[in-house]
Amino acid sequence: MGTIVSLISGGNGLLVALGVFLAGLVAAFLKGRSVERSKQNERNSDALQNHYKDVADAVDARSRFNPDGVRNDDPYRRD
């Protein structure tokens, strides 16, 4: 405990303050990365839900297609 007090009270107080400042910068940087990562995950989740909706709509449209009601003008019966 005496060495910590001597570091703060001596000429090394500036070094301690600089260390605390750098630790704060690193913590803020890591917190920002975490927040940005969670925002990106949320955007990805929304995009995936929209994709699932598009796929479901396509399946629904395909199931509603009635080939008997389509007029076939192709004499060779090509697709």
C-alpha positions in Angstrom: 0.0 0.0 0.0 2.9 2.3 0.7 4.3 1.9 -2.8 0.9 2.9 -4.4 0.7 6.0 -2.2 4.3 6.9 -3.1 3.6 6.5 -6.8 0.6 8.8 -6.7 2.2 11.4 -4.4 5.6 11.4 -6.2 6.5 12.5 -9.6 5.0 9.3 -11.0 1.4 10.6 -10.5 1.4 11.6 -14.1 2.3 8.1 -15.2 -0.6 6.7 -13.1 -3.0 9.2 -14.5 -1.8 8.3 -18.0 -2.3 4.6 -17.3 -5.9 5.2 -16.0 -6.6 7.4 -19.1 -5.4 4.7 -21.5 -7.4 2.0 -19.6 -10.5 4.2 -20.0 -9.9 4.6 -23.7 -9.5 0.8 -24.2 -12.6 0.2 -22.2 -14.6 2.7 -24.2 -13.3 1.3 -27.5 -14.3 -2.3 -26.5 -17.7 -1.1 -25.3 -18.3 0.7 -28.7 -17.3 -2.5 -30.6 -19.8 -4.5 -28.5 -22.6 -2.0 -29.2 -21.8 -1.9 -32.9 -21.7 -5.7 -33.0 -25.1 -5.9 -31.4 -26.6 -3.4 -33.9 -25.1 -5.4 -36.8 -26.6 -8.6 -35.4 -30.0 -6.9 -35.1 -29.8 -5.7 -38.8 -28.8 -9.2 -39.9 -31.7 -10.7 -38.0 -34.2 -8.2 -39.6 -32.7 -9.0 -43.1 -33.1 -12.7 -42.4 -36.7 -12.3 -41.3 -37.4 -10.3 -44.5 -35.8 -13.1 -46.6 -37.9 -15.8 -44.9 -41.0 -13.7 -45.6 -40.0 -13.4 -49.3 -39.4 -17.2 -49.5 -42.8 -17.8 -47.9 -44.5 -15.4 -50.3 -42.8 -17.2 -53.3 -44.0 -20.6 -52.0 -47.5 -19.2 -51.6 -47.5 -17.8 -55.1 -46.2 -21.0 -56.6 -48.9 -23.0 -54.8 -51.6 -20.7 -56.2 -50.4 -21.2 -59.8 -52.9 -23.2 -61.8 -51.4 -24.7 -64.9 -54.8 -25.8 -66.2 -56.0 -22.2 -66.4 -53.0 -21.1 -68.5 -53.5 -21.0 -72.3 -50.8 -22.8 -74.1 -50.0 -21.3 -77.5 -46.9 -23.3 -78.0 -47.6 -26.0 -80.6 -44.4 -27.9 -79.5 -45.4 -28.0 -75.8 -42.2 -26.5 -74.6 -41.8 -25.2 -71.0 
